[in-house]
Amino acid sequence: MKIAITGASGKTGYRITEEAVKKGIKVKQIVRKNSKIPKNLKNTETFRISLDNKVALDKALENVDALIIATGARASLDLTGPAKVDALGVYRQLQSCKRVGIKRVILVSSLCTGKFFHPLNLFGLILIWKKIGENFLKNQNFDWTIIRPGGLKEIEKIKDENIDYSKEDTQFKGSIPRRLVAKCCIDSLSNKQSFNKTIEVTSSSENKKVSFKKAMQNI
Ligand SMILES: NC(=O)c1ccc[n+]([C@@H]2O[C@H](COP(=O)([O-])OP(=O)(O)OC[C@H]3O[C@@H](n4cnc5c(N)ncnc54)[C@H](OP(=O)(O)O)[C@@H]3O)[C@@H](O)[C@H]2O)c1
């Protein structure tokens, strides 16, 4: 299997690449011209392009079985970032998937997507634009999965962190290490029970351990 990962230079994105590589999945990292990629992934196939460049994006997405979208507007003073990246950027990636024939797409989104009264919206109404991005994906052109994590944590100590997997709009607080989000994306790739589902994920040592496969039977 070969997959493309956009936002592969991000803190979740590079971990998705690592988890894929661990499983023997071939990866095309799709990043911007000046994006920084960790040293250990420098030899992984990489396309440095703008998501606005249709021709380059189509070329980068050719001959892959699936796309994992881990792009997201980086916090900045430019409040148009979420509209440009989390909505329009997702739209452009999906249009390219249609042109090159990619059906399987996984989108890393966020808990509380679609909520208006939320402090995160101070950054360019990000939760509204993320919902618009999600909606572009939810149609029969795609075998889609939306992973909505809680607050992302950098910790790598995940031994005691068990995931609470739940349906759309059921969790409104909590956090999860990025490493576990990356693992969810890879677990989801060929798990048909995760197709056409929005999956909310947070983690804690207080949760019971459940496998991704088992969790999908109840979502
Ligand atoms: N932070 C949280 O607590 C939290 C909670 C829930 C969900 N999320 C969402 O989870 C996802 C991953 O978050 P993260 O914190 O791991 O991400 P991150 O480290 O901020 O990485 C974002 C990625 O998106 C890329 N990107 C940004 N603007 C772009 C553009 N205009 N064109 C192309 N690529 C662009 C970045 O590229 P460069 O490296 O070139 O900048 C980077 O690869 C995001 O969608 C985020 O909104 C975050």
PDBQT file of the ligand as one rigid body, heavy atoms in Angstrom, charges set to zero:
ROOT
HETATM    1  N1  LIG A 301      -3.495  21.891  18.568  1.00  0.00    +0.000 N 
HETATM    2  C1  LIG A 301      -4.490  21.206  19.079  1.00  0.00    +0.000 C 
HETATM    3  O1  LIG A 301      -4.637  21.041  20.308  1.00  0.00    +0.000 OA
HETATM    4  C2  LIG A 301      -5.484  20.575  18.137  1.00  0.00    +0.000 A 
HETATM    5  C3  LIG A 301      -6.603  19.938  18.680  1.00  0.00    +0.000 A 
HETATM    6  C4  LIG A 301      -7.466  19.252  17.812  1.00  0.00    +0.000 A 
HETATM    7  C5  LIG A 301      -7.238  19.249  16.441  1.00  0.00    +0.000 A 
HETATM    8  N2  LIG A 301      -6.157  19.924  15.947  1.00  0.00    +0.000 N 
HETATM    9  C6  LIG A 301      -5.944  19.840  14.487  1.00  0.00    +0.000 C 
HETATM   10  O2  LIG A 301      -5.141  18.707  14.237  1.00  0.00    +0.000 OA
HETATM   11  C7  LIG A 301      -4.378  18.896  13.028  1.00  0.00    +0.000 C 
HETATM   12  C8  LIG A 301      -2.895  18.651  13.335  1.00  0.00    +0.000 C 
HETATM   13  O3  LIG A 301      -2.477  19.561  14.339  1.00  0.00    +0.000 OA
HETATM   14  P1  LIG A 301      -0.914  19.766  14.693  1.00  0.00    +0.000 P 
HETATM   15  O4  LIG A 301      -0.864  20.703  15.877  1.00  0.00    +0.000 OA
HETATM   16  O5  LIG A 301      -0.228  18.475  14.788  1.00  0.00    +0.000 OA
HETATM   17  O6  LIG A 301      -0.446  20.509  13.374  1.00  0.00    +0.000 OA
HETATM   18  P2  LIG A 301       0.794  21.492  13.114  1.00  0.00    +0.000 P 
HETATM   19  O7  LIG A 301       2.012  20.986  13.843  1.00  0.00    +0.000 OA
HETATM   20  O8  LIG A 301       0.358  22.892  13.379  1.00  0.00    +0.000 OA
HETATM   21  O9  LIG A 301       1.028  21.258  11.545  1.00  0.00    +0.000 OA
HETATM   22  C9  LIG A 301       0.195  21.813  10.590  1.00  0.00    +0.000 C 
HETATM   23  C10 LIG A 301       0.602  21.280   9.243  1.00  0.00    +0.000 C 
HETATM   24  O10 LIG A 301      -0.203  21.925   8.238  1.00  0.00    +0.000 OA
HETATM   25  C11 LIG A 301       0.674  22.513   7.293  1.00  0.00    +0.000 C 
HETATM   26  N3  LIG A 301       0.110  23.737   6.725  1.00  0.00    +0.000 N 
HETATM   27  C12 LIG A 301      -0.290  24.850   7.383  1.00  0.00    +0.000 A 
HETATM   28  N4  LIG A 301      -0.715  25.788   6.505  1.00  0.00    +0.000 NA
HETATM   29  C13 LIG A 301      -0.555  25.248   5.264  1.00  0.00    +0.000 A 
HETATM   30  C14 LIG A 301      -0.783  25.722   3.945  1.00  0.00    +0.000 A 
HETATM   31  N5  LIG A 301      -1.283  26.943   3.704  1.00  0.00    +0.000 N 
HETATM   32  N6  LIG A 301      -0.499  24.899   2.913  1.00  0.00    +0.000 NA
HETATM   33  C15 LIG A 301       0.002  23.652   3.128  1.00  0.00    +0.000 A 
HETATM   34  N7  LIG A 301       0.254  23.152   4.344  1.00  0.00    +0.000 NA
HETATM   35  C16 LIG A 301      -0.028  23.945   5.414  1.00  0.00    +0.000 A 
HETATM   36  C17 LIG A 301       1.948  22.834   8.061  1.00  0.00    +0.000 C 
HETATM   37  O11 LIG A 301       3.026  23.019   7.145  1.00  0.00    +0.000 OA
HETATM   38  P3  LIG A 301       4.357  23.834   7.591  1.00  0.00    +0.000 P 
HETATM   39  O12 LIG A 301       5.176  22.856   8.393  1.00  0.00    +0.000 OA
HETATM   40  O13 LIG A 301       4.962  24.206   6.311  1.00  0.00    +0.000 OA
HETATM   41  O14 LIG A 301       3.896  25.002   8.406  1.00  0.00    +0.000 OA
HETATM   42  C18 LIG A 301       2.073  21.567   8.887  1.00  0.00    +0.000 C 
HETATM   43  O15 LIG A 301       2.594  20.529   8.119  1.00  0.00    +0.000 OA
HETATM   44  C19 LIG A 301      -4.687  20.324  12.584  1.00  0.00    +0.000 C 
HETATM   45  O16 LIG A 301      -5.718  20.296  11.633  1.00  0.00    +0.000 OA
HETATM   46  C20 LIG A 301      -5.184  20.981  13.860  1.00  0.00    +0.000 C 
HETATM   47  O17 LIG A 301      -6.038  22.076  13.599  1.00  0.00    +0.000 OA
HETATM   48  C21 LIG A 301      -5.279  20.578  16.740  1.00  0.00    +0.000 A 
ENDROOT
TORSDOF 0
